Amino acid sequence: MLKDKKIIIGVTGSIAAYKSAELVRLFKKSGAQVRVIQTESSLDFVSPLTLSTLSGTRVLSSMIDVESGEWNNHVDLAIWADFLVIAPLTANTMAKMVKGECDNLLLAIYLSAKCPVYFAPAMDLDMYKHQSTINNISKLREFGNRLIPSKFGELASGLVGEGRMAEPSEIIDQIISDLSKDLPLSSKRVLITAGPTYEAIDPVRFIGNRSSGKMGVALAIECANHGANVELILGPSSLSVNHSNIKVNRVENTNEMYHLCLEKFDDVDIAFFAAAVSDYKPKHFVSEKIKKQKDSISIEFVKNIDILYEMSLKKKEHQIMVGFALETFNEIENAKEKLKNKNLDLIVLNSLNDNGAGFDYATNKVSIIDKQNNIFKFDLKDKTMVANDIVNKLIEII
């Protein structure tokens, strides 16, 4: 959700300035563009070299650039930013913000900013509890600025209490939460299955398929970026997911995936069944490794539990359900039949006959069919863009 967002981080003269390095790192890791503005007093606590290295841009700390003599244009910087995050914010700078004083570059940017301004106070316990600080925090909030409350903990003075700056991850979580509020899937709970399932033959062998989980993971990220809280049930996959709105549940076989779906299904609003679940499993598991003795062996397979059937026809109440069909012939007819028989709201069809679509590709080519049998065809795209098409079509029917 922070990808390509333009963020100015203001750093003031507090011992908590050491946390600003981690804050910059996390914003960059989230895909944001970051500029850092330091007050002169903050230079005693954290090096501009550290922050410039992490942000990938030159740190600014004065109205006039010392080396070039050029003016650091606070107006352009304020216009550039999508967010201004002042962390840590000292009692001194806070008081100046309330009074409208403007004796450094950060304050000039603050007074020029049209974007949301977040502030994370950091100071000792008695300073934080002082009535003037309480009044100043209240006043900043009246101005429309967004408080990231200080935490209870050990302080630099050795005292224990409120005044400790929020952790960088908590600051980012609050911003993401605010961004989520006006999104189309805000407050929606989404279940997504993804990847293959592996069914054990013996302790070292299994039956599975070539699914990578890329499509399901892309869907999880897309739903999360639209404000949803996502439960991702992921079969064996090398993919990792790092998103504050996504909880990853890793499973190995179909039975594990089924029981997790059963556990979570009642609480969700939307469910995507994108996993390539093994249709069959060995009837008997051999507890010892099968030795290579015969020229051929026979393994009896039995039908696996149909997770989609169990959820859609036995458990579905209010949930909107989206299924997936991977076909090699009679694609449209087979997908329509699955849509009807499995009581789905949408089905996403892709064919192994399309070049660049199917397992283990970064791209996919899909058609989406709704309950009225309307067919929406899409070109070959990166799976992240395919996920966007699917989620947008889902949003239309909510």
One Martini backbone bead per residue (centre of mass of N, CA, C, O) as a GRO file, in nm:
protein
  398
    1MET     BB    1   0.051   0.066  -0.011
    2LEU     BB    2   0.342   0.233  -0.029
    3LYS     BB    3   0.383   0.227  -0.316
    4ASP     BB    4   0.516   0.528  -0.442
    5LYS     BB    5   0.525   0.686  -0.204
    6LYS     BB    6   0.573   1.018  -0.071
    7ILE     BB    7   0.821   1.062   0.190
    8ILE     BB    8   0.864   1.262   0.476
    9ILE     BB    9   1.126   1.267   0.717
   10GLY     BB   10   1.130   1.397   1.040
   11VAL     BB   11   1.416   1.495   1.243
   12THR     BB   12   1.476   1.526   1.580
   13GLY     BB   13   1.634   1.604   1.904
   14SER     BB   14   1.654   1.274   1.982
   15ILE     BB   15   1.738   0.966   2.095
   16ALA     BB   16   1.512   0.838   1.897
   17ALA     BB   17   1.663   0.883   1.618
   18TYR     BB   18   1.761   0.589   1.574
   19LYS     BB   19   1.474   0.494   1.454
   20SER     BB   20   1.481   0.638   1.174
   21ALA     BB   21   1.640   0.426   1.019
   22GLU     BB   22   1.420   0.204   1.030
   23LEU     BB   23   1.197   0.370   0.901
   24VAL     BB   24   1.331   0.410   0.630
   25ARG     BB   25   1.369   0.111   0.561
   26LEU     BB   26   1.066   0.031   0.565
   27PHE     BB   27   0.968   0.222   0.350
   28LYS     BB   28   1.151   0.116   0.125
   29LYS     BB   29   1.053  -0.180   0.141
   30SER     BB   30   0.751  -0.075   0.057
   31GLY     BB   31   0.821   0.136  -0.201
   32ALA     BB   32   0.905   0.405  -0.109
   33GLN     BB   33   0.966   0.744  -0.116
   34VAL     BB   34   1.253   0.914   0.041
   35ARG     BB   35   1.283   1.195   0.260
   36VAL     BB   36   1.523   1.373   0.467
   37ILE     BB   37   1.474   1.581   0.762
   38GLN     BB   38   1.695   1.770   0.961
   39THR     BB   39   1.776   1.892   1.243
   40GLU     BB   40   2.042   2.018   1.394
   41SER     BB   41   2.016   1.852   1.666
   42SER     BB   42   1.997   1.561   1.527
   43LEU     BB   43   2.304   1.532   1.441
   44ASP     BB   44   2.390   1.418   1.735
   45PHE     BB   45   2.220   1.126   1.693
   46VAL     BB   46   2.224   1.115   1.364
   47SER     BB   47   2.345   1.033   1.062
   48PRO     BB   48   2.321   1.142   0.739
   49LEU     BB   49   2.462   0.900   0.610
   50THR     BB   50   2.267   0.686   0.703
   51LEU     BB   51   2.000   0.813   0.580
   52SER     BB   52   2.102   0.841   0.286
   53THR     BB   53   2.161   0.543   0.236
   54LEU     BB   54   1.870   0.435   0.297
   55SER     BB   55   1.710   0.643   0.101
   56GLY     BB   56   1.887   0.752  -0.162
   57THR     BB   57   1.917   1.048  -0.039
   58ARG     BB   58   1.969   1.361   0.044
   59VAL     BB   59   2.016   1.522   0.330
   60LEU     BB   60   1.831   1.777   0.498
   61SER     BB   61   1.911   2.082   0.730
   62SER     BB   62   1.881   2.345   0.545
   63MET     BB   63   1.795   2.618   0.357
   64ILE     BB   64   2.105   2.618   0.286
   65ASP     BB   65   2.342   2.495   0.096
   66VAL     BB   66   2.665   2.472   0.189
   67GLU     BB   67   2.811   2.391  -0.082
   68SER     BB   68   2.627   2.553  -0.313
   69GLY     BB   69   2.416   2.785  -0.199
   70GLU     BB   70   2.144   2.665  -0.223
   71TRP     BB   71   1.805   2.643  -0.218
   72ASN     BB   72   1.579   2.474  -0.014
   73ASN     BB   73   1.269   2.400  -0.132
   74HIS     BB   74   0.994   2.378   0.070
   75VAL     BB   75   0.758   2.384  -0.130
   76ASP     BB   76   0.838   2.150  -0.316
   77LEU     BB   77   0.851   1.940  -0.092
   78ALA     BB   78   0.555   1.965   0.006
   79ILE     BB   79   0.427   1.889  -0.271
   80TRP     BB   80   0.566   1.606  -0.311
   81ALA     BB   81   0.422   1.500  -0.068
   82ASP     BB   82   0.205   1.253   0.084
   83PHE     BB   83   0.391   1.254   0.349
   84LEU     BB   84   0.442   1.362   0.692
   85VAL     BB   85   0.701   1.238   0.917
   86ILE     BB   86   0.748   1.300   1.265
   87ALA     BB   87   1.039   1.104   1.370
   88PRO     BB   88   1.100   1.247   1.615
   89LEU     BB   89   0.914   1.452   1.855
   90THR     BB   90   0.972   1.726   2.024
   91ALA     BB   91   0.878   1.964   2.244
   92ASN     BB   92   1.003   2.199   2.091
   93THR     BB   93   0.885   2.149   1.803
   94MET     BB   94   0.594   2.133   1.889
   95ALA     BB   95   0.567   2.427   1.989
   96LYS     BB   96   0.636   2.554   1.713
   97MET     BB   97   0.398   2.432   1.555
   98VAL     BB   98   0.175   2.570   1.722
   99LYS     BB   99   0.292   2.876   1.678
  100GLY     BB  100   0.441   2.897   1.381
  101GLU     BB  101   0.725   2.853   1.369
  102CYS     BB  102   1.031   2.940   1.142
  103ASP     BB  103   1.376   2.813   1.191
  104ASN     BB  104   1.346   2.572   0.974
  105LEU     BB  105   1.299   2.343   0.728
  106LEU     BB  106   1.086   2.162   0.860
  107LEU     BB  107   0.886   2.391   0.939
  108ALA     BB  108   0.846   2.496   0.652
  109ILE     BB  109   0.721   2.234   0.546
  110TYR     BB  110   0.490   2.210   0.745
  111LEU     BB  111   0.354   2.493   0.671
  112SER     BB  112   0.327   2.386   0.349
  113ALA     BB  113   0.154   2.147   0.392
  114LYS     BB  114  -0.111   1.932   0.230
  115CYS     BB  115  -0.053   1.684   0.369
  116PRO     BB  116  -0.032   1.445   0.573
  117VAL     BB  117   0.044   1.460   0.933
  118TYR     BB  118   0.280   1.293   1.128
  119PHE     BB  119   0.327   1.235   1.491
  120ALA     BB  120   0.609   1.127   1.718
  121PRO     BB  121   0.656   1.139   2.027
  122ALA     BB  122   0.964   1.224   2.229
  123MET     BB  123   1.004   1.178   2.586
  124ASP     BB  124   0.992   1.232   2.894
  125LEU     BB  125   0.763   1.170   3.126
  126ASP     BB  126   0.721   1.462   3.246
  127MET     BB  127   0.701   1.603   2.973
  128TYR     BB  128   0.457   1.437   2.861
  129LYS     BB  129   0.268   1.518   3.126
  130HIS     BB  130   0.262   1.795   3.067
  131GLN     BB  131   0.032   2.033   3.005
  132SER     BB  132   0.168   2.161   2.755
  133THR     BB  133   0.189   1.898   2.594
  134ILE     BB  134  -0.106   1.821   2.595
  135ASN     BB  135  -0.196   2.082   2.450
  136ASN     BB  136  -0.018   2.050   2.194
  137ILE     BB  137  -0.135   1.785   2.095
  138SER     BB  138  -0.424   1.884   2.073
  139LYS     BB  139  -0.365   2.112   1.870
  140LEU     BB  140  -0.247   1.943   1.640
  141ARG     BB  141  -0.509   1.783   1.600
  142GLU     BB  142  -0.687   2.027   1.532
  143PHE     BB  143  -0.513   2.083   1.263
  144GLY     BB  144  -0.501   1.759   1.145
  145ASN     BB  145  -0.306   1.599   1.284
  146ARG     BB  146  -0.137   1.276   1.340
  147LEU     BB  147  -0.124   1.069   1.602
  148ILE     BB  148   0.153   0.884   1.746
  149PRO     BB  149   0.165   0.732   2.016
  150SER     BB  150   0.314   0.692   2.291
  151LYS     BB  151   0.492   0.471   2.493
  152PHE     BB  152   0.544   0.224   2.720
  153GLY     BB  153   0.866   0.255   2.894
  154GLU     BB  154   1.189   0.280   2.863
  155LEU     BB  155   1.398   0.550   2.932
  156ALA     BB  156   1.680   0.742   2.910
  157SER     BB  157   1.666   0.818   3.227
  158GLY     BB  158   1.530   0.530   3.355
  159LEU     BB  159   1.254   0.558   3.331
  160VAL     BB  160   0.905   0.445   3.356
  161GLY     BB  161   0.691   0.520   3.072
  162GLU     BB  162   0.568   0.764   2.908
  163GLY     BB  163   0.740   0.872   2.577
  164ARG     BB  164   0.792   0.652   2.390
  165MET     BB  165   0.856   0.588   2.087
  166ALA     BB  166   0.731   0.451   1.841
  167GLU     BB  167   0.762   0.203   1.645
  168PRO     BB  168   0.817   0.180   1.317
  169SER     BB  169   0.601  -0.042   1.262
  170GLU     BB  170   0.368   0.119   1.400
  171ILE     BB  171   0.369   0.359   1.212
  172ILE     BB  172   0.309   0.204   0.952
  173ASP     BB  173   0.047   0.067   1.044
  174GLN     BB  174  -0.115   0.330   1.081
  175ILE     BB  175  -0.097   0.431   0.792
  176ILE     BB  176  -0.224   0.183   0.658
  177SER     BB  177  -0.490   0.197   0.812
  178ASP     BB  178  -0.572   0.474   0.698
  179LEU     BB  179  -0.563   0.388   0.397
  180SER     BB  180  -0.791   0.158   0.428
  181LYS     BB  181  -1.067   0.298   0.502
  182ASP     BB  182  -1.138   0.393   0.179
  183LEU     BB  183  -1.144   0.114   0.077
  184PRO     BB  184  -1.335  -0.132  -0.084
  185LEU     BB  185  -1.213  -0.370   0.141
  186SER     BB  186  -1.278  -0.254   0.394
  187SER     BB  187  -1.323  -0.493   0.656
  188LYS     BB  188  -1.265  -0.729   0.490
  189ARG     BB  189  -1.277  -1.086   0.481
  190VAL     BB  190  -1.018  -1.302   0.344
  191LEU     BB  191  -0.996  -1.605   0.159
  192ILE     BB  192  -0.693  -1.788   0.049
  193THR     BB  193  -0.594  -2.020  -0.184
  194ALA     BB  194  -0.261  -2.169  -0.252
  195GLY     BB  195  -0.112  -2.366  -0.448
  196PRO     BB  196  -0.021  -2.669  -0.369
  197THR     BB  197  -0.046  -3.021  -0.305
  198TYR     BB  198   0.091  -3.282  -0.100
  199GLU     BB  199   0.111  -3.642  -0.137
  200ALA     BB  200   0.207  -3.906   0.034
  201ILE     BB  201   0.379  -4.214  -0.019
  202ASP     BB  202   0.640  -4.161   0.141
  203PRO     BB  203   0.888  -4.006   0.320
  204VAL     BB  204   1.007  -3.894   0.007
  205ARG     BB  205   0.732  -3.912  -0.148
  206PHE     BB  206   0.513  -3.752  -0.399
  207ILE     BB  207   0.212  -3.595  -0.498
  208GLY     BB  208   0.171  -3.333  -0.748
  209ASN     BB  209   0.238  -3.002  -0.876
  210ARG     BB  210   0.330  -2.692  -1.061
  211SER     BB  211   0.245  -2.502  -0.860
  212SER     BB  212   0.351  -2.177  -0.717
  213GLY     BB  213   0.130  -1.941  -0.606
  214LYS     BB  214   0.128  -1.662  -0.757
  215MET     BB  215  -0.174  -1.597  -0.791
  216GLY     BB  216  -0.261  -1.606  -0.491
  217VAL     BB  217  -0.059  -1.397  -0.387
  218ALA     BB  218  -0.151  -1.165  -0.568
  219LEU     BB  219  -0.436  -1.159  -0.448
  220ALA     BB  220  -0.362  -1.099  -0.158
  221ILE     BB  221  -0.222  -0.827  -0.214
  222GLU     BB  222  -0.460  -0.689  -0.356
  223CYS     BB  223  -0.662  -0.708  -0.124
  224ALA     BB  224  -0.486  -0.564   0.087
  225ASN     BB  225  -0.459  -0.297  -0.089
  226HIS     BB  226  -0.794  -0.276  -0.056
  227GLY     BB  227  -0.822  -0.342   0.284
  228ALA     BB  228  -0.794  -0.629   0.351
  229ASN     BB  229  -0.822  -0.921   0.548
  230VAL     BB  230  -0.589  -1.190   0.513
  231GLU     BB  231  -0.620  -1.545   0.455
  232LEU     BB  232  -0.343  -1.744   0.375
  233ILE     BB  233  -0.342  -2.060   0.211
  234LEU     BB  234  -0.026  -2.226   0.172
  235GLY     BB  235   0.134  -2.422  -0.005
  236PRO     BB  236   0.396  -2.549  -0.139
  237SER     BB  237   0.637  -2.276  -0.133
  238SER     BB  238   0.883  -2.021  -0.206
  239LEU     BB  239   0.705  -1.808  -0.122
  240SER     BB  240   0.676  -1.476   0.011
  241VAL     BB  241   0.497  -1.278   0.268
  242ASN     BB  242   0.483  -0.906   0.330
  243HIS     BB  243   0.192  -0.811   0.510
  244SER     BB  244  -0.013  -0.661   0.741
  245ASN     BB  245  -0.293  -0.795   0.595
  246ILE     BB  246  -0.134  -1.079   0.610
  247LYS     BB  247  -0.197  -1.422   0.678
  248VAL     BB  248   0.013  -1.702   0.694
  249ASN     BB  249  -0.075  -2.044   0.599
  250ARG     BB  250   0.095  -2.341   0.616
  251VAL     BB  251   0.084  -2.625   0.395
  252GLU     BB  252   0.084  -2.960   0.248
  253ASN     BB  253  -0.206  -3.080   0.239
  254THR     BB  254  -0.539  -3.119   0.187
  255ASN     BB  255  -0.632  -3.170   0.478
  256GLU     BB  256  -0.504  -2.914   0.598
  257MET     BB  257  -0.653  -2.713   0.417
  258TYR     BB  258  -0.941  -2.791   0.493
  259HIS     BB  259  -0.929  -2.736   0.805
  260LEU     BB  260  -0.864  -2.435   0.774
  261CYS     BB  261  -1.113  -2.357   0.615
  262LEU     BB  262  -1.317  -2.455   0.826
  263GLU     BB  263  -1.215  -2.262   1.056
  264LYS     BB  264  -1.244  -1.972   0.871
  265PHE     BB  265  -1.506  -1.940   0.692
  266ASP     BB  266  -1.732  -1.807   0.878
  267ASP     BB  267  -1.551  -1.519   0.903
  268VAL     BB  268  -1.591  -1.459   0.603
  269ASP     BB  269  -1.674  -1.274   0.296
  270ILE     BB  270  -1.434  -1.390   0.115
  271ALA     BB  271  -1.348  -1.646  -0.143
  272PHE     BB  272  -1.047  -1.793  -0.271
  273PHE     BB  273  -0.987  -2.081  -0.498
  274ALA     BB  274  -0.646  -2.116  -0.615
  275ALA     BB  275  -0.573  -2.389  -0.558
  276ALA     BB  276  -0.389  -2.692  -0.654
  277VAL     BB  277  -0.554  -2.953  -0.583
  278SER     BB  278  -0.537  -3.272  -0.512
  279ASP     BB  279  -0.751  -3.518  -0.634
  280TYR     BB  280  -0.535  -3.730  -0.539
  281LYS     BB  281  -0.442  -4.015  -0.327
  282PRO     BB  282  -0.295  -4.235  -0.154
  283LYS     BB  283  -0.434  -4.497   0.009
  284HIS     BB  284  -0.135  -4.565   0.106
  285PHE     BB  285   0.105  -4.524   0.348
  286VAL     BB  286   0.451  -4.562   0.344
  287SER     BB  287   0.672  -4.573   0.614
  288GLU     BB  288   0.879  -4.676   0.412
  289LYS     BB  289   1.103  -4.674   0.186
  290ILE     BB  290   1.087  -4.749  -0.137
  291LYS     BB  291   1.233  -4.992  -0.303
  292LYS     BB  292   1.452  -5.071  -0.573
  293GLN     BB  293   1.333  -5.383  -0.722
  294LYS     BB  294   1.131  -5.322  -0.939
  295ASP     BB  295   1.023  -5.229  -1.258
  296SER     BB  296   0.738  -5.207  -1.112
  297ILE     BB  297   0.463  -5.014  -0.974
  298SER     BB  298   0.170  -4.993  -0.765
  299ILE     BB  299  -0.066  -4.723  -0.708
  300GLU     BB  300  -0.329  -4.644  -0.510
  301PHE     BB  301  -0.598  -4.422  -0.570
  302VAL     BB  302  -0.783  -4.160  -0.412
  303LYS     BB  303  -1.010  -3.943  -0.342
  304ASN     BB  304  -1.026  -3.629  -0.257
  305ILE     BB  305  -1.119  -3.370  -0.100
  306ASP     BB  306  -1.360  -3.114  -0.179
  307ILE     BB  307  -1.324  -2.802  -0.083
  308LEU     BB  308  -1.518  -2.635  -0.257
  309TYR     BB  309  -1.768  -2.805  -0.205
  310GLU     BB  310  -1.773  -2.790   0.104
  311MET     BB  311  -1.799  -2.475   0.116
  312SER     BB  312  -2.033  -2.406  -0.098
  313LEU     BB  313  -2.259  -2.649  -0.019
  314LYS     BB  314  -2.219  -2.657   0.320
  315LYS     BB  315  -2.117  -2.342   0.424
  316LYS     BB  316  -2.255  -2.137   0.264
  317GLU     BB  317  -2.395  -1.800   0.304
  318HIS     BB  318  -2.252  -1.487   0.268
  319GLN     BB  319  -2.040  -1.566   0.077
  320ILE     BB  320  -1.804  -1.483  -0.157
  321MET     BB  321  -1.723  -1.687  -0.447
  322VAL     BB  322  -1.404  -1.795  -0.595
  323GLY     BB  323  -1.306  -1.970  -0.874
  324PHE     BB  324  -1.097  -2.217  -1.050
  325ALA     BB  325  -1.002  -2.292  -1.401
  326LEU     BB  326  -0.811  -2.555  -1.551
  327GLU     BB  327  -0.786  -2.598  -1.901
  328THR     BB  328  -0.774  -2.799  -2.231
  329PHE     BB  329  -1.095  -2.831  -2.284
  330ASN     BB  330  -1.389  -2.695  -2.300
  331GLU     BB  331  -1.358  -2.439  -2.121
  332ILE     BB  332  -1.628  -2.283  -2.092
  333GLU     BB  333  -1.815  -2.521  -2.024
  334ASN     BB  334  -1.661  -2.621  -1.772
  335ALA     BB  335  -1.674  -2.355  -1.613
  336LYS     BB  336  -1.984  -2.326  -1.602
  337GLU     BB  337  -2.033  -2.591  -1.453
  338LYS     BB  338  -1.870  -2.518  -1.201
  339LEU     BB  339  -2.019  -2.263  -1.121
  340LYS     BB  340  -2.289  -2.415  -1.069
  341ASN     BB  341  -2.207  -2.674  -0.897
  342LYS     BB  342  -2.036  -2.474  -0.677
  343ASN     BB  343  -2.178  -2.205  -0.605
  344LEU     BB  344  -2.073  -1.949  -0.760
  345ASP     BB  345  -1.994  -1.607  -0.846
  346LEU     BB  346  -1.706  -1.677  -0.964
  347ILE     BB  347  -1.492  -1.756  -1.253
  348VAL     BB  348  -1.155  -1.853  -1.331
  349LEU     BB  349  -1.014  -1.882  -1.654
  350ASN     BB  350  -0.756  -2.112  -1.767
  351SER     BB  351  -0.528  -2.213  -2.030
  352LEU     BB  352  -0.284  -2.436  -2.151
  353ASN     BB  353  -0.310  -2.320  -2.458
  354ASP     BB  354  -0.180  -2.064  -2.347
  355ASN     BB  355   0.072  -1.872  -2.383
  356GLY     BB  356   0.192  -1.792  -2.054
  357ALA     BB  357   0.002  -1.997  -1.912
  358GLY     BB  358  -0.005  -2.110  -1.586
  359PHE     BB  359   0.234  -2.278  -1.456
  360ASP     BB  360   0.516  -2.090  -1.348
  361TYR     BB  361   0.424  -1.820  -1.440
  362ALA     BB  362   0.416  -1.461  -1.450
  363THR     BB  363   0.175  -1.519  -1.631
  364ASN     BB  364  -0.171  -1.453  -1.758
  365LYS     BB  365  -0.486  -1.589  -1.902
  366VAL     BB  366  -0.819  -1.468  -1.865
  367SER     BB  367  -1.152  -1.560  -1.766
  368ILE     BB  368  -1.463  -1.418  -1.655
  369ILE     BB  369  -1.743  -1.567  -1.479
  370ASP     BB  370  -2.068  -1.525  -1.406
  371LYS     BB  371  -2.394  -1.609  -1.302
  372GLN     BB  372  -2.495  -1.495  -1.599
  373ASN     BB  373  -2.266  -1.582  -1.812
  374ASN     BB  374  -2.066  -1.369  -1.822
  375ILE     BB  375  -1.788  -1.272  -2.034
  376PHE     BB  376  -1.444  -1.188  -1.940
  377LYS     BB  377  -1.177  -1.086  -2.134
  378PHE     BB  378  -0.816  -1.123  -2.118
  379ASP     BB  379  -0.506  -1.055  -2.146
  380LEU     BB  380  -0.188  -1.102  -2.133
  381LYS     BB  381  -0.043  -1.100  -1.799
  382ASP     BB  382   0.060  -1.014  -1.523
  383LYS     BB  383  -0.039  -1.143  -1.220
  384THR     BB  384  -0.084  -0.869  -1.084
  385MET     BB  385  -0.290  -0.771  -1.304
  386VAL     BB  386  -0.486  -1.003  -1.283
  387ALA     BB  387  -0.561  -0.952  -0.991
  388ASN     BB  388  -0.683  -0.676  -1.047
  389ASP     BB  389  -0.912  -0.775  -1.232
  390ILE     BB  390  -1.048  -0.965  -1.028
  391VAL     BB  391  -1.101  -0.760  -0.799
  392ASN     BB  392  -1.266  -0.558  -0.966
  393LYS     BB  393  -1.493  -0.761  -1.031
  394LEU     BB  394  -1.570  -0.816  -0.742
  395ILE     BB  395  -1.646  -0.524  -0.656
  396GLU     BB  396  -1.896  -0.508  -0.853
  397ILE     BB  397  -2.064  -0.745  -0.671
  398ILE     BB  398  -2.079  -0.626  -0.366
   0.00000   0.00000   0.00000
